[in-house]
């Protein structure tokens, strides 16, 4: 069972990774600037973080949609963002709608 602190830490790590990717000037798989995608992802992570901490669980539909969206534009060489979302899933093993 995850603790609130673990869940909070996982979201914070994912948000930090988004910021690092923005600072690094990450490009999408198509070679365009990933900044707009990263900013949207960062905002979604902040919103879901608040909701998840209140509920004690991550919304399964939000998580699945976010991962699907991410893998559409993130380059195969940039797995750290996907890994950061995996950390959220591990911190909240009971992901419910």
N, C-alpha and C positions, 0 to 999 in steps of 0.2 A: 504494500500500500504506500502510495506517495504522500509526502507531507506537503503542506502549503509552501514551505521554504524551498523544497526541491522543484516544485512547479514554477514558482516565482523565479528561481535561479535559471531554469531552463529557458523561460521566456526572455529573461534578461540577456542570456548568452546569445540567443537568436537575434535579438534586437541589436546587440553589440556587433554581431557578425554582419548584419545589414549595414550598419554605419561604416564598418571597415571596408566593405565592398564598395560603398559609395565613395569613400575617400580614395580608394585604389583606382577609381575610374573604370570599374568593371564594364565589360561589353556583353551584349546578349550573344546567343548562339549565331545570330544573323550579322553580328559585327556592329550593331548600333549601340549607342550609350544605354546602359542598363539603369541609369539614375531614376527615371520615372517609374520603372517597375520596382526598383528597390525602395523608393519612397512610399509607394502604395503598400508594399509588403510590410515595411516598418510600421505604418499606421495601422494596418490590419492586426499585426502582432500586438501592438499596444492595446488596441480595443479588446482583442480576445484574451489577452493577459488579465485585464480587469474582470472580464466576465468569468474566466476560468477560476480565478482566485475566489470570486464570490460563490461560484457553484462547487468548486473543489474538483472540477473535471473539465476537460477540453471537449468542445462540441465536435463530434465525429464528422459531421457534414462539412463544417468549416475546415477542419484539418485536411480531409480528403480533397476538397476543392483547392485549398491553398497549395498542397503538394502537386496536384495536377497542373495548376497554373504555373508553378515554379519550374517544373521540368520542361515546360514548353519553351521557355526563354533562357534558362540558365545554361551556360556552356558545360559540356561534359568534364572539362578540366576544373570547374569550380564546384566541387562537391561539398564544400564547407557549409553552404546554406542548407542543402538537403540534410546534411548531418545534424545541423542545429535544430531542424524541425524534428528529426528523429529523437533528439534529446528530449524534446517536449513530449513526444509519444511515450518515451520510457519513463518520464517523470509522472505521467498520468496514465497508467496501464488500463484503467477503465475509462475509455473515451466514450462518452455517451452523447446522443443527440440532445 
